[in-house]
Amino acid sequence: MSLGFNKKLIDSVVCQKDNSELEIDSIDSEDDEVIFSGHLKCKECGEMYQINNGILNMLSGQSGLPDIMKDEIEARDREAESYDERLSTRYQKEVPSTIKALGKLKGSRVIEYGCGTGRITEMIVAKADLVLANDFSLNSLRFLAKKLSDKKNVGLVLADSVQLKTRENYFDISCSFQFLEHVPTSGQRNNFITNNFSTLVDGGVSVSSVYHFDLRRQKNNLSKEGTHNSGIFFHYFDSQEIEDEFKKTFSQVKVWPIDITLPLEARIKLPARLAGIISRLSEKILYINKFGHLLLVKAKK
């Protein structure tokens, strides 16, 4: 079984040239709920967007990418099949807190930016009504499509998530996980957050996790910004910094550390489940939570 693009989600996407609505131009393969291959067309300018193997390509309508982001695409494509495995060791410390922050998923419309190979997307799709998940790595989306091949409530989009424009006042929840720290400039991050805000319904929430410039990194005099060996840009945020970025657009913003590893914990080699419990208990303890590897940001429209 292969993944298709949910037909209801066509209403959620807009032309990247002029923000106009899209309509079905042609369908090569479909069933009652999804399109496997075909084309969407802008109602105003006629720009065409292809659906191939259930993935809607919107990169064609977007502005060119900076070289540093092209390098990231190449790195993500190379790492797609090993990405989930690489982060699985911190699952218990990160994922339960992240899913809890999303709130009620049942009956909701969710957009996920920078979904990658979908280690969290799968959990969202299992509970939400509709999910639009986007990324600029085609290999990552293909890998995710295999995981979701039996699902009918999802639409995968190939796009630069920083630029991606979607229908205003449509989604109940917008989210991104370890994505924003790879966006190179403050201006690009502001554009991304503005698009988040615009696509949410009134009362909708945005949830993001980002790299934390934690106490361990500060004491070791490690840089806040740079490039990984893979060529991927990174920026580590302190809590006030990321709160300020979101408050340029959202009025209600909450930030707290997650994925906490205490001093000497690595030497003890705690069972993953116990380490996760300790991490979640530590999220509310001042000073101790400064060892959090990630910051979780929840903003309400």
N, C-alpha and C positions, 0 to 999 in steps of 0.2 A: 504494500500500500504506500502511496506517495502523498506528500502534503500539498494542500491547495490553499489558495488565498480566499478567506471568508468573504462572501459577496456583501454582507452587511457592512464590512469595514471599508468598502469603497467610498462610503459617505464620509469617512474620517480623513481621507487623504485629499490633498489639493495640488493644483499645478504649482511646481516650484518656480515657474517663471512669473506668474501673475496672481497666485493665490486663488484662482478660480476653481470651480467644482470640476471633478472628473466624471466621465461616463464610460460605459463599456463600448468599445469600438468594434472589437471582434473577439470571438472565443473559439479556440481550437480544441480545447478539452475541458470538461466541467462535470460536476454532478449537481444535485439540487442546491447544495450549500456553498460549494467552493469552486474557484476557477483554477485549473492546473496550468493552463497556458492560454495566452491571449493578449489583448492590448486594451489599455485605457487611454482615453483622449480628453484633453482639456476642452471644455465647452466654449471657451473664448478664443484662445490662440491656436488650438489644434495640436499642441505638443503631444507626442505619443509616449506612452510608458508601457513597457513590456512586462508581462507576467510569464516567467519561465520556471517550470518545476515548482510552482506555487510561490515563487519569490518575485515581488514587484520591484523593478529597477527604477529608482528615482534619481540616481546619480546623474543620469543624462540631462536632467533639467536643472542641475545645481551648478554653482560657480566652481571653478577649478580649485583643487586642494593645494595648500602650501606643501613644499617639499617634505617638511618634517612630518606631516600627516600621511603623505604617500609612503614614507619610510615605515610608519606605524602599520599601514595596511599590509605591507609586505611581511612585517614581523608577525602580525595577527594571523595572516594566511598560513605562515610556516608553523605557528604554534597551535593551530586550531585543535588538533586531535589530542594534544597533551595538556591543554589549558585546565580542564576540569580536574584532572589528576593532580596537577601542581598545587591547586588550592584546597584539595579535599582534606588536608591535615588540619585546617583551621575551621572546618565546617561547623563544628559545635559551638565555636566562639562567635562566629559571624552570622550564620543564617537564621537561627531562631529569633534573635533580636531584630534582624532585618525584616523578616516576615511579620513579626508582631507589629512593627512600626507601620506597615502597610494598612493595617486595620482590616475592616470587613471587605473581603474580595468577592464573596458570593453576590451575583447580580450586578457587578461593577464592570465598567469599561476601563481598561488599563492600557497605557502606552509605556513601553520600556525603551529607553535610549541606550545605545551601545550594548546591546544584549549579548554580544559575543556568541559563545557556544551554548548559552542558555542554562547555565547551572542553576539559576534562580527562576528563569523564565518557565521552566517545566512546572514548578510549584505554583506559580501564578496562573498558568493556563489550566491547571487542574481544578482551580476554584473559581476563577473569574468568568464573567459572561462572555466578554470579547477582549482579545489582547492583540495590540499592534506592536510588534517587536522589530527594532531596526538596528542595523550595524553597517559599517562600510567594508567589512571583510566578507567577501563572498564565500570563502571556504568555511568560515565560522557559521554562516547562515545555512550552508549546505549540511554541515554537521548537525546543527540544531534541527533542521528539517527532518532528518532521519529519526531523531528522538521523538518528534511530534507527529510522526506520519499517520497516527490514528486519531488525531485531533481535528475538529472542524471549526473551532471557535477562535482561530488565530490567523493573523496575516503577517508574513515576514516581508520586510522592506530593506532593500539595499540602498543605503543613503549615508551621506555625511550627517550624523545625528546633530551636530552643532548647527548646521544650516536648516535642518528639516522643518518644514512648515506643515502643519496639519490643521484641520478644521477647528475654529475657535469654539469654546464652550461645549466640548464634546466628551472629553474623558473625565472620569471620576478620580482617577489616580494616575499620576505620572511618576516614573521612577528611573533611576540609573544607579548602577552599583560598580564602584571603582572605575568610574568613567571620567568624571570631571577633572581629576588630577592629571589627565593626559591631554587636556585642552590647553594649548600653549599660551594664550594671551587672556588678559582680563576682559578685553573687549569681546572676544569669542565666547568666553564663559558667560558674560552678561547677555549676549544674544541668545545663547542656549537657555538660560534661566527665563528670559522673557518669553521665548517660545513655549516653555513649560507652563508658564502662567496663563498665556493666551488660550492654550488648548484645554485647560481645565474648566469644568463647570464651577459656578459659584459654590463655595464650600468644599471644593475638591482639594486633594492633598498631593504634595510632591515629596517624595522620599528619595534621598540619595546617600550613598556611602562614599567617602573619600579618604585618601591617605592622610594620616594624622602626624603632624610634626611632634611626636611624643617625647616624653622625658628622656627615654633611652637614647633617642636620636639626638636630642639637644646636648646631652652630657658627652656623647661621643663626637660632638662637633661635626656631624654629618650635614651635608647640604640640604636645603629645602627644595632645590630645583636642579634638574639636570637631565641626563639621558641614560636609560638602562643600556646594558651591553647589547640588547636586541635592537637598539636604535629608537626605542619608544621614549618620548618625552614624559617627565613626571614633575609634579609639584606637590609638596607636602604642606597641608594647611594647619594653622592653629585654629582653635574653635572660634575666636573672635573674628578672624579673617574670613572664614567661610560663612559665618553668620552675617557679616556685613555684605558679602557678595549677594546673598539671597534677599537681604532686607532692602536692596535697591529696587526690588520688584514686589516681594511679598511682605505683608505687614506682620504676620504671625510666623515666627521662625524659632524652632527649638533645635539645639545641637548638643549631642553627648557622645562620649567615647564608647566604642565597643571593641571586641576582639582583643581582650586584655591578657597579656602574658606577664606575670609577676616576676620579679627578680629571682633567679635561681630555679625557676619552674622548669626550664628546659632540662636541667640536670636531674631533676626528680623523675621526669618522664611519667607524668600523670596519665591515666586513661583519658581518652578524648572526651568522653561524656562528663567525667568529673571536672576536667579542665574547662569545659564549656559552662558548667554550673558555676564554678568559681569566677569565671570571666563575667557572667551575667550579674552575679551578686556584686561584683566590684564596680560595675558601671555607675553606681550611685555613691561610691565612696570617694570623697575628695582626696586628692593627691594620688591615691592608688589608681584611680581611673586615668591618670596622666600617662600610664603605660599602655593605653589602648592603641592598637595598630591603626584603627580606623575611627573616623568620626561619622556619626549618623546624623543626617539633617532632615527634619520634617517641617515642611512649610505649608500653610493653609491659605487658600485664596479667599 
